[in-house]
Amino acid sequence: MASNIIGCRDVVTPGINGELFEPRNEESLYKKMEDWIVHPDKVAALAANCRPYVKERYASASVHRAYYSEYCSLAGLDSSC
């Protein structure tokens, strides 16, 4: 569970690996927390997705490929440079 702000929403995909609540909104946070208390099975499913989700998107090889592609693009070359 995280605030719906830059950075957090880049890592949390609602319903897949967590939930987002609106920043500075106590009611939004309260509703998300209440939902997790009432539906612990939902929390378990989200938790099970966390590691594979982050590993797939943020493993060093994936990050390196993304940087390499971006550098190639900035240099005016195709991504296979």
Summary of the structure (lengths in Angstrom):
residues: 81
radius of gyration: 17.2
end to end distance: 39.4
largest distance: 52.9
contacts: 182
relative contact order: 0.11
helix: 63%
strand: 7%
